[in-house]
Amino acid sequence: MARNRPLGSKLRYARAMNENKRMPLWVFLKTGRKVRPGPIRNWRRSRLQL
């Protein structure tokens, strides 16, 4: 990431990277697989829509 980037966009990127994790296994077990995980995006291969 570039050093000279506005703080707002840095925070948005940080939040997107924090959300970019697997859903815990206990959520699947508790809901009977009714909750579907979102796609996990790699920050190098795909552009984040920020």
Sequence and secondary structure as in RCSB ss.txt:
>XXXX:A:sequence
MARNRPLGSKLRYARAMNENKRMPLWVFLKTGRKVRPGPIRNWRRSRLQL
>XXXX:A:secstr
  SS  HHHHHHHHHHHHH S   HHHHHHHTS S       TTTS    
